Amino acid sequence: MKNACIAAALLAAGAAQAQTPPAAAASAPPPPPATFFVTSVGAGQGANYGGLAGADAHCQKLADSIGTPYKSWRAYLSTQGPNAVNARDRIGKGPWTNVRGQVIARDVAHLHGDTLEQAQLGSNLTRNTALTEKGERPKAAGDTPNEHDIITGSTPDGRAFPDGADKTCRNYTSGAEDGSVQLGHFDRTGGGNASWNAAHGSRGCSQPKLVSTGGAGLLYCFAAN
């Protein structure tokens, strides 16, 4: 009888313990501040951002809207002509993470697949990680409308095109119906090479021409500091 009472007491204690919720686990730390995003909106003037300075200001404005501590945001854009600028040279050294804390790339070489190993593995910039500053995925291939084109004006290795055919809509100062700007696909789909930064050119520089090509005049933004 005594043993039975002890057993019953132990069972009751165990049941009570099972019903008692464990101490609240420590809250997961918030992700680090984002150092990369796709702009949720463009300037509304096609590829005309008022040049690199205007494009950088657009990135900074959207970054500030989410409370970024970084003060040197750069649009991933190359220019052409005298003193041409390479996009890869103006975005800092990395690493870069999106608003969820997911790593996009460890450094410039990883982002562009400079080595054979990196080219085979590829960066982590994909359909599911290339998020806007709001943490949303832009409209991809298959969505309506398709807005997977991102303005870059760059070659696959992130450098400026040689002089000749305009690949930058006059260095991002033209919103005309003619001209062209090089585009990448954030969802790594289509364009013949599924490139995130150099899939194909646009049909023109105006907003309607960018829309008809498959985009909305969006940019990649990187924290350079």
C-alpha positions in Angstrom: 0.0 0.0 0.0 2.8 2.4 0.9 4.6 1.7 -2.4 1.4 2.3 -4.3 0.9 5.6 -2.6 4.5 6.6 -3.5 4.0 5.6 -7.1 0.7 7.6 -7.3 2.4 10.6 -5.9 5.3 10.3 -8.4 2.8 10.0 -11.3 0.9 13.1 -10.1 4.1 15.1 -9.8 5.1 14.0 -13.3 1.7 15.0 -14.7 1.9 18.4 -13.1 5.4 18.9 -14.4 4.3 17.9 -17.9 1.4 20.4 -17.8 3.7 23.2 -16.6 5.0 25.1 -19.6 8.7 25.4 -19.8 10.3 28.7 -19.1 10.0 30.9 -22.1 12.9 30.4 -24.4 15.1 33.4 -24.9 13.8 35.4 -27.9 15.7 34.7 -31.1 18.0 37.7 -31.8 16.7 39.9 -34.6 18.5 39.5 -38.0 21.4 42.0 -38.5 20.6 45.1 -40.4 20.1 44.4 -44.1 23.0 45.3 -46.4 21.3 44.3 -49.7 17.9 44.7 -51.2 16.0 45.0 -54.5 14.1 48.3 -54.6 10.4 47.9 -54.1 9.8 50.7 -56.5 11.7 52.5 -59.3 11.9 56.2 -59.9 9.0 56.0 -62.3 11.0 57.5 -65.1 12.3 54.4 -66.7 16.0 54.1 -66.6 16.4 57.9 -65.9 17.6 58.2 -62.3 19.6 61.4 -62.9 22.8 59.4 -63.1 24.6 57.4 -60.5 24.1 60.0 -57.8 20.3 59.9 -58.3 20.2 56.1 -58.2 22.3 56.0 -55.1 20.0 58.5 -53.5 17.0 56.3 -54.4 18.7 53.3 -52.6 19.5 55.5 -49.6 15.9 56.8 -49.3 14.5 53.3 -49.3 17.1 52.0 -46.9 16.4 54.9 -44.5 12.7 54.0 -44.6 13.5 50.8 -42.8 15.9 52.4 -40.3 19.3 51.3 -41.7 22.4 52.3 -39.7 24.4 52.4 -43.0 24.9 55.7 -44.7 26.7 54.7 -47.9 24.2 52.8 -50.0 25.1 52.3 -53.7 23.0 51.2 -56.7 24.6 48.3 -58.5 25.3 50.1 -61.8 28.1 50.4 -64.2 28.6 53.4 -66.6 30.2 53.8 -70.0 32.5 56.3 -71.7 35.3 58.3 -70.2 36.0 57.4 -66.6 33.6 54.4 -66.8 32.7 52.9 -63.4 32.3 49.2 -62.7 29.4 48.2 -60.5 31.5 45.7 -58.6 33.9 48.4 -57.5 31.3 50.6 -55.9 29.4 48.3 -53.6 31.9 47.7 -50.8 33.5 44.4 -49.8 30.6 42.4 -48.3 29.3 40.2 -46.9 25.8 41.2 -47.8 22.6 40.0 -46.2 18.9 40.6 -47.0 16.3 41.9 -44.5 15.8 38.4 -43.2 19.5 38.0 -42.4 20.1 35.5 -45.3 23.6 35.9 -46.8 23.5 37.0 -50.5 27.3 36.8 -51.0 30.4 36.7 -48.8 32.4 39.2 -51.0 32.7 40.6 -54.5 34.3 37.5 -55.9 31.6 35.2 -54.5 28.9 37.6 -55.8 30.3 37.4 -59.3 31.7 33.8 -59.3 35.2 35.0 -60.1 36.8 31.6 -59.5 35.9 28.3 -61.0 34.6 27.0 -57.7 32.6 30.1 -57.1 31.2 30.1 -60.6 30.1 26.5 -60.1 28.5 27.1 -56.7 27.1 30.6 -57.5 26.2 33.3 -55.2 23.1 33.1 -52.9 21.3 35.8 -54.9 18.2 33.9 -56.0 14.4 34.2 -56.5 13.9 33.5 -52.7 16.6 35.7 -51.3 16.6 38.8 -53.5 14.0 40.6 -51.4 13.0 44.2 -51.3 13.7 46.5 -48.4 10.2 45.6 -47.1 11.1 41.9 -47.0 8.9 41.1 -50.0 9.9 39.2 -53.2 9.5 41.3 -56.3 7.2 39.9 -59.0 9.1 37.1 -60.8 8.7 35.2 -64.1 5.2 33.7 -64.0 3.7 36.5 -61.9 1.5 39.1 -63.3 3.0 41.4 -64.3 6.5 39.9 -64.6 9.0 42.4 -63.1 12.1 40.3 -62.8 14.3 42.7 -64.9 16.7 44.7 -62.7 18.7 47.6 -64.2 22.5 47.0 -64.0 24.2 48.3 -67.1 26.8 45.7 -66.4 28.6 42.7 -67.9 28.3 39.3 -66.1 31.5 40.0 -64.1 30.1 43.4 -62.9 32.1 45.6 -65.1 31.4 48.4 -67.6 30.7 47.7 -71.3 33.2 49.1 -73.7 32.4 52.2 -75.7 30.0 51.6 -78.5 26.4 50.5 -78.2 24.7 52.2 -75.3 24.0 49.7 -72.5 23.2 52.3 -69.8 20.5 54.6 -71.2 23.1 57.3 -71.4 24.4 56.5 -68.0 20.9 56.5 -66.4 19.9 59.9 -67.6 17.5 58.9 -70.4 13.9 57.9 -70.2 13.4 58.0 -73.9 11.6 55.5 -76.0 14.8 54.5 -77.8 18.1 53.4 -76.3 18.7 50.4 -74.1 20.0 49.3 -70.7 21.4 46.0 -69.6 19.2 44.1 -67.3 19.6 41.2 -64.9 17.0 38.7 -63.6 16.7 38.5 -59.9 14.9 35.2 -60.1 17.7 33.6 -62.2 15.2 32.6 -64.9 15.3 33.1 -68.6 17.3 35.5 -70.8 19.4 32.7 -72.2 21.8 32.7 -69.3 19.6 33.1 -66.2 22.0 35.8 -65.1 21.2 38.0 -62.1 23.1 40.9 -63.5 23.4 40.5 -67.3 20.5 38.7 -68.9 19.7 41.0 -71.8 19.0 44.6 -72.9 15.8 46.5 -72.6 13.6 47.6 -75.6 14.1 51.2 -74.7 14.7 53.6 -71.8 11.2 54.8 -70.9 9.1 53.3 -68.2 6.6 51.7 -70.7 9.5 50.2 -72.6 11.0 48.7 -69.4 7.6 47.4 -68.4 7.1 45.8 -71.9 10.6 44.1 -71.6 9.6 42.5 -68.2 10.5 45.0 -65.5 9.6 48.1 -63.6 12.9 50.0 -63.5 14.1 48.4 -60.2 17.6 48.4 -58.9 19.9 46.3 -56.7 21.1 48.2 -53.6 24.2 47.4 -51.5 25.5 48.9 -48.3 29.0 49.9 -49.2 30.2 50.6 -45.7 
